[in-house]
Amino acid sequence: MRMSEIRAHERTHRDHQIEEVRHDPYRERAKPAEPAVCTACGLVFHAGRWQRLAHHPVGAHNHTCPACLRTQEDYPAGFVTLIGLYAIEHREALLTLARQEEATENAEHPLQRIMAIRAEDGRTVISTTDPHLAQRIGNAIAHAFSGHLEIDYPEDEYMVRVNWSREG
């Protein structure tokens, strides 16, 4: 390999290591006035983040959290698609695992939720409020059930598409 080819390869390799900046259209540009309570789910914005509190603070402002806003507008940040006969036959076990992953993630990050689970054209599609949750669900399913996992982050979008399938 010539020196110019090596440099070009190193540049390309470095470029792939840099994570693209993707803008989340549901990330608030300014923090809500504190304290604030989500009118849909009851989360409280306190100490700079959305969290669960045992009691809502007195005098809290009403504000819809980003996860509830995404759900209301049906604008998922992640899709997990379960494909094939195996996915159909083992749908409940796969969805149980997906819900367990959601519960684990949601305990620490309450804005990460499953928005909907739909059957579409012989596939099951799980939509999420956060791309990280979709990826986590896909990885957990692939780890537990093997199969083929594809993860795609479309360019210039704050979203992920996760596809999982398994033969027989």
Helices and strands as residue ranges (DSSP letters): H 3-17, E 36-38, E 44-46, E 49-51, E 61-63, H 66-72, E 78-83, H 85-89, H 91-108, E 114-120, E 123-128, H 131-145, E 148-152, E 160-165
